[in-house]
């Protein structure tokens, strides 16, 4: 028999015995000189609560009684919290790794609104970053020619242009930005 089942069986047995005692009082089955007084009933309730708690899946790791009241640390809650913190950290790492820092900069700058200065690169790096963001659904072309409009318009010269004339952040892109901001360590 596991600790949990044994504790549960004890809690049920003690609870039934206590309820039988409480039911016996009004029927005169307990003599007046053998009845529990108020402080004994309160102690019994506390003991029953303790037994019920012991039968549960929690364990008290620290109990403090002082001027501020009673405080207890529960092992199961702490384990669950550690597990949630671990899951949150995994999500932080996963969301951070979805886009590169350069793609992240494009998304943030486009989401802010206003002009987004960019330079055409002959190594197609900018084009590849935007194509990847487009493939993930985080940005979409504004120009009917699609992302090919950038090399068509700016491939012959190295001057700056406004990236916002060619792509905009989608609702999914904005949601990604919000999730990533919300999951920043320390946020």
C-alpha positions as CSV (number, residue, x, y, z in Angstrom):
1,X,0.0,0.0,0.0
2,X,1.4,3.4,-1.0
3,X,1.9,6.2,1.5
4,X,-0.9,8.1,-0.2
5,X,-3.4,5.3,0.0
6,X,-2.5,4.5,3.6
7,X,-2.9,8.2,4.5
8,X,-6.2,8.3,2.7
9,X,-7.5,5.2,4.5
10,X,-6.5,6.7,7.9
11,X,-8.2,10.0,7.0
12,X,-11.4,8.2,6.1
13,X,-11.3,6.0,9.2
14,X,-10.7,8.9,11.6
15,X,-13.3,11.1,9.8
16,X,-15.9,8.4,10.1
17,X,-15.1,7.7,13.8
18,X,-15.4,11.5,14.5
19,X,-18.6,11.8,12.6
20,X,-20.1,8.8,14.5
21,X,-19.1,10.5,17.8
22,X,-20.7,13.8,16.7
23,X,-23.9,11.9,15.7
24,X,-24.0,10.0,19.0
25,X,-24.1,13.1,21.1
26,X,-27.7,14.2,20.2
27,X,-29.0,10.7,20.7
28,X,-27.7,10.5,24.2
29,X,-25.2,7.7,23.5
30,X,-22.4,9.8,24.9
31,X,-22.7,10.5,28.7
32,X,-22.4,14.2,29.7
33,X,-19.1,13.6,31.6
34,X,-17.5,12.0,28.5
35,X,-18.4,14.7,26.0
36,X,-15.7,16.7,24.3
37,X,-15.5,20.4,25.2
38,X,-15.1,23.2,22.7
39,X,-11.3,23.2,22.7
40,X,-11.2,19.5,22.3
41,X,-13.5,19.7,19.3
42,X,-11.3,22.4,17.8
43,X,-8.2,20.2,18.4
44,X,-10.0,17.3,16.7
45,X,-10.9,19.4,13.7
46,X,-7.3,20.5,13.4
47,X,-6.1,16.9,13.7
48,X,-8.7,15.8,11.0
49,X,-7.5,18.5,8.7
50,X,-3.9,17.4,9.3
51,X,-4.7,13.8,8.6
52,X,-6.6,14.8,5.4
53,X,-3.7,16.9,4.3
54,X,-1.3,14.1,5.0
55,X,-3.4,11.8,2.8
56,X,-3.2,14.3,0.0
57,X,-0.4,14.7,-2.5
58,X,1.2,17.7,-0.7
59,X,3.9,17.7,1.9
60,X,4.8,20.6,4.2
61,X,8.4,21.5,4.0
62,X,8.4,24.5,6.4
63,X,5.8,25.5,9.0
64,X,6.1,28.9,10.8
65,X,3.8,30.2,13.5
66,X,4.5,33.7,14.5
67,X,3.1,37.2,15.1
68,X,2.3,37.4,11.3
69,X,0.2,34.2,11.5
70,X,0.8,30.8,10.2
71,X,2.8,30.1,7.0
72,X,3.6,26.8,5.3
73,X,5.6,25.9,2.3
74,X,4.2,23.1,0.3
75,X,6.5,20.8,-1.6
76,X,4.1,20.0,-4.4
77,X,3.5,23.6,-5.2
78,X,7.2,24.4,-5.2
79,X,7.9,21.4,-7.5
80,X,5.0,22.6,-9.9
81,X,6.4,26.1,-9.8
82,X,9.9,24.9,-10.7
83,X,8.4,22.8,-13.5
84,X,6.5,25.9,-14.8
85,X,9.6,28.0,-14.6
86,X,11.5,25.4,-16.6
87,X,8.7,25.3,-19.2
88,X,8.7,29.1,-19.4
89,X,12.5,29.1,-19.9
90,X,12.1,26.5,-22.7
91,X,9.5,28.8,-24.4
92,X,11.8,31.8,-24.1
93,X,14.6,29.9,-25.8
94,X,12.2,28.5,-28.4
95,X,10.6,31.8,-29.3
96,X,14.0,33.6,-29.3
97,X,15.3,31.0,-31.8
98,X,12.5,31.2,-34.2
99,X,13.9,34.3,-35.9
100,X,17.5,35.6,-36.2
101,X,18.4,38.8,-34.5
102,X,18.4,40.6,-37.9
103,X,14.9,39.3,-38.7
104,X,13.9,40.3,-35.2
105,X,15.1,43.8,-35.9
106,X,13.2,44.0,-39.1
107,X,10.0,42.9,-37.4
108,X,10.3,45.3,-34.5
109,X,11.2,48.3,-36.8
110,X,8.3,47.5,-39.1
111,X,5.9,47.1,-36.2
112,X,6.8,50.5,-34.8
113,X,5.4,52.2,-37.9
114,X,7.0,55.0,-39.9
115,X,10.0,54.7,-42.2
116,X,12.3,51.7,-41.9
117,X,15.7,52.5,-43.5
118,X,17.3,49.6,-45.3
119,X,19.9,48.9,-47.9
120,X,19.8,46.5,-50.7
121,X,22.5,43.8,-50.4
122,X,23.9,42.1,-53.4
123,X,24.5,38.9,-51.3
124,X,20.7,38.7,-51.0
125,X,20.9,38.6,-47.2
126,X,18.1,41.1,-46.7
127,X,16.0,39.3,-49.4
128,X,16.4,36.0,-47.7
129,X,15.6,37.3,-44.3
130,X,12.4,38.9,-45.6
131,X,11.5,35.7,-47.5
132,X,11.9,33.7,-44.3
133,X,9.7,36.1,-42.3
134,X,7.1,36.0,-45.2
135,X,7.2,32.1,-45.2
136,X,6.5,32.1,-41.4
137,X,3.6,34.5,-42.0
138,X,5.2,37.3,-39.9
139,X,5.4,39.8,-42.8
140,X,3.6,40.2,-46.1
141,X,4.5,42.2,-49.2
142,X,2.9,45.5,-49.7
143,X,3.9,45.9,-53.4
144,X,1.9,43.7,-55.8
145,X,5.2,42.5,-57.3
146,X,6.0,40.8,-54.0
147,X,9.4,40.8,-52.4
148,X,11.0,40.8,-55.9
149,X,10.2,44.5,-56.1
150,X,13.1,45.2,-53.8
151,X,15.9,43.9,-56.1
152,X,14.0,45.3,-59.1
153,X,13.9,48.8,-57.7
154,X,17.2,48.9,-55.7
155,X,19.4,46.3,-57.2
156,X,21.3,48.7,-59.4
157,X,22.3,51.1,-56.6
158,X,23.4,50.9,-53.0
159,X,21.3,53.7,-51.6
160,X,18.9,53.5,-48.7
161,X,15.2,52.9,-49.1
162,X,12.2,52.6,-46.9
163,X,11.5,48.9,-46.2
164,X,8.0,49.8,-45.1
165,X,7.1,50.5,-48.7
166,X,7.7,46.8,-49.5
167,X,6.6,44.8,-46.5
168,X,4.4,45.1,-43.4
169,X,4.0,43.1,-40.2
170,X,1.0,40.7,-40.2
171,X,-1.3,40.0,-37.2
172,X,0.7,36.8,-36.6
173,X,3.9,38.8,-36.6
174,X,2.6,41.2,-34.1
175,X,1.4,38.3,-31.9
176,X,4.9,36.8,-32.1
177,X,6.4,40.1,-31.1
178,X,4.0,40.4,-28.1
179,X,4.6,36.8,-27.0
180,X,8.4,37.2,-27.2
181,X,8.3,40.5,-25.3
182,X,6.0,38.9,-22.6
183,X,8.4,35.9,-22.2
184,X,11.6,38.0,-21.8
185,X,13.6,36.8,-18.8
186,X,12.8,38.9,-15.8
187,X,9.6,40.3,-17.4
